[in-house]
Amino acid sequence: MIYSNRLGFSKRLLAFRRNLSTAGMDDVLFEVKNDVGIVTLNRPKALNALNMSMVTKILPKLKEYESQVRMVIVQGAGGKAFCAGGDVKSIALSGVGATSLELGANFFRTEYSMNSTIGKYKIPYVSLIDGITMGGGVGISVHGKYRVATERTLFAMPETAIGLFCDVGGSYVLSRLDRHLGVMLGLTGCRLKGADVVKAGIATHFVHSSKMDDLRAKLIQDVRDPGTVLAENTEDLSAVEFTMAPFVEKIDSIFSHERVEAIVDALKADGSKWAQGVLKSLNEVSPTGMKITRKEISKGKNLSLDECLIMEHRLAYRCTEANYSEDFFEGVRALLIDKDKSPKWCPAALEDVKDEIIDKYFEPLPKDKELKLL
């Protein structure tokens, strides 16, 4: 295969297997203080990206905490990132075929089950999203009740850039953002920073990073409802303008189109500097990934979180199947492995990504492969 040849596959596969066998035991830390469960994502060199080891540990611990503590706090180690996403590189490095399909299915199944658990959590769940918060980092935070951003928070759902789609419940979250903002964020991978993460509806509270340690201590020490503690110790952003405010009308109009081709045409017709910048972003990402993302967001607005996760599991499974597009493997290669930033998408043009092909991604899996959520 073209992908395998370009990757230098056998050498990278050996390295991948060595990394699996030497996976650290401390990639996620758990502790309880004053009846508060604290989960620390602890892979700072990897920007706390979630791997199979981590989600396998976190899922049962969250279920355990739900009946044993009064609140859960989730945070990232290292100061640069809360969580930069899921460790999709390990899936791609296993190669196109049965191995990657099995690894991907196991990872996505466990990660999405974790997302579902967070979305239905019966006790307060507080995410301190200081630093990079992308992809899987969104999934482990945004479904909880409270999300605290700082001036260092950098949010994005950049999956179309690696030939994937907005997963971890992205179809649920993005479809519920105001005025088609979620469609724009999902298709382009556009980044939001600092207070904008709150203004967009991703975070619920904002505090300067210099005060995060103090906020965490107060959440642990104060036995009152965490919503009260957060309200008393975070900033009022009512007077702060959303930096994308000048473009919300255009976003709402242009990204309301159901077909990605119509979105592109509307951007071209607009012709403004802003529209040209958005077009540049769309021209760099996977056409297949864009069409899947637009369709999943459209469907997601009428589905529950669990229904969205079941749909996304089907999409993720298909994206790692050999008889579907290899854009996921090519995108990971180009952006995360070889880092040449020159993915060769197939198909390369939007008009060549036929609706009937996209529809197949959404079809139910065999019963033994479907995601089962409690």
PyMOL commands that set and color helices and strands:
alter all, ss='L'
color gray80, all
select helices_A, chain A and resi 2-7+9-21+44-46+52-66+88-93+98-119+136-139+159-162+170-174+178-188+195-199+209-221+226-233+245-254+260-270+273-284+287-300+305-319+327-337+350-352+355-361
alter helices_A, ss='H'
color red, helices_A
select strands_A, chain A and resi 28-33+36-41+71-76+81-83+125-129+132-134+146-149+154-156+192-193+205-206
alter strands_A, ss='S'
color yellow, strands_A
deselect
rebuild
show_as cartoon
